[in-house]
Amino acid sequence: MPREAAGAGPAAQPHEPAASATPNEPAEAADRAEQAEPGEAAGSRPAAEPGEPAASAEPGEAAGAVAESGRTTAEEALDQALALVARKPDGERHRAAGWARARDTAARAGASRAVRAHRVPLGAALGEVLAEPLDALTDLPSFDTSAMDGWAVSGPGPWTVRPGGGVLAGSDRPAPLADGEAVRIATGARIPADTTAVIRSEHARLEEPKGRVHAERAVVSGQDIRPRGQECHSGDRLLPAGARVTPVVLGLAAAAGYDTLATRPRPRVEILVLGDELLTEGLPQDGLIRDALSPMLGPWLGRLGAEVLATRRLGDDPAGAEELYRALTGSTADLVITTGGTASGPVDHVHPVLRRAGAQLLVDGVAVRPGHPMLMARLDEDRYLVGLPGNPLAAVSGLLTLAEPLLRGLAGLGPRPRWTAAVHGDVPGHPYDTRLVPVVLSGEHAVPLRYNGPAMLRGVAAADALAVVPKGGARAGQELEILELPWASPAGECFSPNSVGWYPQ
């Protein structure tokens, strides 16, 4: 689907949270409100069929405004609770960062770490990023070669076939051709000295009894000969440091004489899933639910180019908090991902453990729905933590908002390119925060999907991307930034050793 760069056209930009007229509620109310929401995101309409596009707003309705008809008391109370947290009691802004600022903070944090490099065999470099420029170690080609199967000829024709065999690729240096001589030659074979041109087999006629070759087309000096250094000369800069190692880069490096490459290793990630209410198999029962995040996060992070070291489950009790502390202080991963426990409930241990570990909070809440309670912290000079909310779609929001830009920075990649698409139909918005809405990319439009509440995966499972909806919503046809899901990336992505890839740079 054709898409425009975000800078070209009226793409809406995410906004900072707006001030509320009632500055008396604690900042954590929004975290609790989002986690407690049992259904659709604030302002969404009645659910459609599975994977069905969301209904657009009625004509004349304010863009993104929540329809008054059919609203429940619970929905109204939720909106009011969310609106109350825009300011602290002292009138200062709530700690939550704007969505765009949070992503930028994550990208800068990843890019700020000192460059680490290792030298690996070519096959092991796939999916990594060059730590130093790729300079040609030889001329390419390193000798004059034939571009076609045919006849190498010297001087004007017709030509007499030289006795003996032809010249094959990989054979020793052939004897020079005398004027008026011809010799059979294979594609890639070394050109004999004093060769005027190569005549393709289909453009030549062999007069068998006399052993003479006739050209059936005009012969131009140098035709179908690849001269030494045609592609590059020794020392030429082929690729800069920071280029991703794709399968084609491996081929180029091999052709240029490399056996190993100096690359930045893939970021290592450890996943810690928090919660006593999670089942690893069977049906939900007795107040327990299935763990939807463990099966999803490892493959997702692999798609983002990370090396997932382990996925562990920790409890919500004091013993679990102690284990979380030991994990954060002892992990060798570049990035620790936690799920749940980022709000301020009685068993939300992430904030206290981070304080105990001496971590520096870089992002403490983001003005985005779903996923408001996400956070990012620097554990030490070289290690980071991203805390995802426990609700599944809220966790997806955290992956796209914080984890992906941080991982790209750690890997040596720049921010992903920004794309926009015109949205199909009006899209309701949050009154103060950015919304991330699952969409299908269809033709020229992004079509919103239903089932986009913070605890739901039904919508995003059918989606190609998430659309960035500014506060207040979007009108039909408005250009919205599109965050493509890793498995829906366009052609040109770079693959890791497990056939996983980065977004195009």
N, C-alpha and C positions, 0 to 999 in steps of 0.2 A: 504494500500500500504506500503510495507516495506520501511523504511527510515533509513538512517544512522545518527548517531550523528554528529554534525557539526565538531567536533574535529577529527573524524575518516575519513580521506580522504582529497581530495584536495578542500575543500570548500573555495570558494573565500570570502575574507573579504571585507567589505565596506572600502572605502578610504576617506581621507580628500580631499577637493577640491584642484585642481592643480593651480599653478600660471599661470597667463596669461601674454602674451608678451605686452599687451596694457593696462597699469594701469591708464587709464584716465577717466573711466566712474564711476559714483557713484554706491555704493553697492546696492542701491535699484533697479537698472535696472533689475536685475534678477527677483525680486518680480513682477515688472510690466510686464515683458516679459511673465512670466508663467501665470499670471492672464489674460493677453490679448490673449493668444493662443486660437484660436477657434476650433482646431481639435485635431489631434493625438499628443502624446508627441514627443519631439524632437527625430528625428531619426527613427520613426516608419514607417512601410510600408503601402501600400494601404489597406484599410479596407476589411475584409472578411465578410462572412455572420454572423448574430447574433449568439454569443456564439461559433463561429468557431475558432479553434486554429490559432494563427498567423503563417504566412509563415516564414520559416527559411531563413537565408541568403544564397546567392548563393555560390557554391563551390569556394574557393579561396578568398572570400571576407574577409577582416580583421574582426576579431570577434567584433561585436557590432558597427562597423563603419557604417555610414550612406551611403546608396547607392547614388552615384552621379547621376545616370540616373533617370529622373522623379522628381528630387527635385525642389521645387518651390522657387522662390525668397524669399517668406515669411519665409519658413523653414530655408534657409541659414541665413537670417537676424536674426532669433530667435537664432540659434546656436551661431552666432557671439556675440549677446547681452549677452547671458549666459556666454560666455567665457570671456567677458570683466570684470566680477565682481569678479574674483578670488583674486584680490589684490586691496587694497585701493590706492588712489593716492600717498600716502607716502611709498608704497611698503609693508605695513603690510598685513597680511592675512585678508580677509573679515571676518566679525563677524560670519558667518554661521559655525555651528559646524558640524563635520563629523557625518554621520548617526549613526554609532556604539557608538560614544562618546555621542551623544545626548540621545540615549536610556539608556546608563549607567548613565548619569546625572539624568535622570528622575527616574530611579530605586533607586539610592542612595538618592535622595531627599525624596522619599516616605518612605524609610527605616529609615531615620534619625529622623523622628518625634517620639516624646515620645509615648510609648505604652499606649493606652487607652483600658480599659476593662469594661465590664459590665457582670452581671450575669443574665442569661435568662433561661426560661424553655427550656426543650430539643427541643421541636418543633420549637422554635424561633431561635435556634442556627444553623439551617441548612444553609450551605453556608458560615458560618463565620469561623474564625480561633481560635484555642484554645489559650487563654491567659496564661494558666498555664497547667502543665502536667496533664494527665489523669491517676491517680493512682487508682488501684482497692480498693474499700471500703469493699470487702468481698472476700472470696475464691470463685472461679468459677470452677465447681459447688460448692455450699455451703454445700452440703452433697452428700454422695454416691448415684448415681441414676442409673436407668436401661437405657441402651442404646437401648433396643428393647422391643417389646411386647413378652411375653413368660412366662417362669416359673423361679422363684427364687428357687434355691435348696440348700440344706445343706448336705454336706458329699457325699459319693458315692451312686449311684443309684442301683436299681430303688427307686423312692421316693413316699411316701404316701402324697396324697393331704390333706393339712390342712383344717379342716372344716371352714366354713365361707366364706366370700367374698374375692376377690382378693385385691391387693394393687394398687390404682389409683394415678395418678399424682395429687398433691395438697392435698392428704389425710394426716391425722395425722401420727405420727411416728408408724410404724407397730410393732407388737410384734416380738421378735426374733424367728428365725427358730430353731427347734430342729433337731438333727442329723437324716437324712433320710426323712425330710419333704420337701414339695414343696408347693408353693403358686403362683397363677396367679399374674402377674405384668405387668403394662403398661409402655410404654416408658416415661421416665421422672419421674417415681414414685420413692419414697425413698426406698432404699434397706434395707430389714430387717437385723438386727444384726445377725451375724453368717452365713450369706449367702456365699456359696462357689462360685457360678457362676449363670449366667442367661442363660437359654436355650431358643433359639428362638422358637416361636410357630411352625414354619415349620420344625424344627429339633427335635421335641418331639412328642411322641405318648402317648395319654391318654388311659389307659386300664379302660374303664368306669365302668364295674361292680365292680372292686376291688378298684377303685379310686387310681390307681397307674400311675406314669409318668415314661416313658422309654425314654432315649436319643437315637436318631438314629445316632448320631455322637459322636466322642470322646469329653469329657467335660474337658476343661482346667480351672484351678482355676482362677477366676477373669474375665472370658470372659464376654463380653458385659455388664461390669459394668464400669461406669464413676466414678472414685474415686474423692472424695472431693479435690479441688485444682488442678485438672488435667490441666485446662487452665491457671489459675493464682492463686496466694495466695494474701491475703489482704496486701496492700502496694506495690504490684508489679507495675512497671511503664508500663502502657499499651500504651500510646502515649505521645510524647513530646509536649511541648508548641510549637505553630506554625503549628501543624497539622491541616488540613482542616476538617471541620465537614461535612462528607458525610452521606448519609442515614445509611451506615453500622456503622459509628462511633456513631450515635445516638443509634443504637441497642446495641452496645458494652457498651456505657455509662449506658444505662438503666439496662443491665444485671449486671453491676458492682456496681449498687446501686445508681446511680445519678438521681436526679430529675431536677437539673439545671446545667448549665455549665458556666464557666467564659470564655468569648470569646472576641475577638476584633470586634467591630461593623463594619458592612459593611460601606465603605466610602460613604459619602453623596455628591451628585453632583447636581449643578444647571447649567442649560444650557441657554445661552443667544445668541439668533440668531440675528445678526445685518444686517440691510439693508432695504432701502426704496423700493427696486425693487421686493420684494417678495410677491407673492399671496398665500393665504392659501386654495384656492379652484378654480375650473374652469380651463379653458385653458389659457396658456400664451397669453398676448395681450398687445398692446400699449407700448412695451418696458419693460413690467413686466414679470417675470418668476415665476414658481411655487417654493415654498420653499420645496426643497427635503431633507434638513438636519433635520428639526424638526421631521418628522416622522421616521427618521433613527436613530438619535443619542440616544434618550431615550432607545429604545429597545437594541441597541448595547451596551450602557453602562451598562444596566441591565444584559446583557449576560456576561459582564466582572465582575459582582458581585457588582456593585454599587447600592446604593439606590438613585434614581433620585427624587429630591425634587420638581423640577418645570422646565418647559421650557417656556421662555419668549422671546418675539420679541421686539427689540429696533430699533429705526430709526437711520438714518445717520446724522441727523441735529444736531445743538447744543443742543437742548433739549434731543436728544437721547444720546449725549455724557455725559450730566449731569446725565441722568438716569443710564448710564453705571457706572459712578463714584459712585453713591449711591448704586448700586447693588454690586459692588466689595467691597466697604467698609462696607456694612451692611449685606452681605450674611452670613448665618450660615453654609454654605456647606463647607466640607473639600476641595472640588475642584470645581472651576467655569470653565466651558467650554464656550468659545466664538467662534463664527464662523464669518469669514470675518473681515475686518478692521485691519489686521495685517501688511499690507504693508505701504507705505508712501504716499498714495494718499490724495487728499484734504478732503475726508470724512473718512479716516482711523484713527479712534480715539483711538485705543487700546493703542498704545505706549504713546501718551500724557496723557491718563487717568491713565495708570500705573505709570508714573512719578509723576503725581499729588498725587496719592494714596501712594506714597513712597514705591512701590513694588520693589523687587530685581529681575532683569532679570537673569534667570539661563541659558536659551537657547534663543538666538535671531536669528532665522533662522537656517535651517539645510540643509546641502549639499545633498539633495535628490529630486528626481523628480518622481511624482508631490509632491507638498507640501512644497516647499522651504521656504515660509514666515511663517511657524509655529513658535510658541514661547512658552516658559514656564516661569512663574514668581512665586516667593514666595510673597504672599500678606502680611502675617505676620508669626509668629512662627509656626502656625498650619494650615494655609490655603494656597492653591496654585491656580494658574490659568494656563490653557492650552489654547492658542489661536490657533484655527484651521483656515486654509485658507477657503475662501468662496466657492471655487470650490469643488464639491462633492467628486471626487476621491482624490483630494488633502487633503480634510478633513479626508477621510479614512486613508490616509498616516499618518496624524497627530495623529489619534487615535492609530494606531499601533506603531508609533515611540515614542510618548510622553505619551499619556493618559494611555495606558495599563500598561507600566512598572511603572508609578507613582502610579496607582491604586493598583497594586499588592503590591508595597511597603507599601502603606498606610494600606492595609488589613493584612499585616504581612506575605505575601507570598514572596518567593524568585523569581528571574527572571525565566521566562518561559524556559523550556528546548529548546535547539537549535537542529533543524533537518535539514537535507539536502536531496535533491533529484536531480537526473540527469535531466537536462533540455532537452526537445525534440526540437532539431533544434537550430540554432544560434539565439541569442537574441541581437538586437541592444542596445547600451548603450549610456548614456550621456558622453560627452568627459571628464567631470570633477567630476560629481556627481554620487551617487548611484541612481539606478532606482528601484522602486517597481512595479512589473508587475503582473497583475492578471493571475492565472494559474488554470488549472484543474489537479488534481492528478489522473493519469491514469497508473495503473500497476506500473512500476518501474520509471516512468518519471513524470515531471511537464511540462504540455503542455501550453505554453503561449496563451492568448486570445487577440483578437482584442478589439477595443474600449477602449483604456487605456489612453486617454487624460485626463487632470486634471479636465475637466468639465463633464466627462462621468461616468455613473454608469452601463452602459450596459455590460461591460466586467466583472466587479467585481460581478455583480448580478448573473452571471453564474459560478463564480469561487469558488474553495475550499480554496484558499490561495493566498497570494502574494509572489512572488519570489524576493529575494534580488539580483539585478543584479549590479555587481561592475562597476565602471567607465570604459568606453571602451567597455562594453558588455561581452557576454559569448558565448563560442563555444558549439555546440551540444554535449551533454553528460557531460558537466561540472557540478559538484556538486554545487548547489546554496542553500543558507539558505532559509527555507520555513517558512513563517508566516501564520499559519492556521487561518482561520476566526472562530469566536467563535462557530458558529453553525455547523462547520465542524470538531470539535474536535474529537479525537478518544475516544473510550470507556475508562472510568476511570475518567472522569471529575467529579468535585464536583458541586452539584446543589444548587441553592439558593431557598428560599421559593417560588419563582415564576417560578420554573423549569428552571432556568438559571444557568450558571456555569462558573467556572474558567477553564483555561487550566490546563492540568496535571502539577504538580509541579516537 
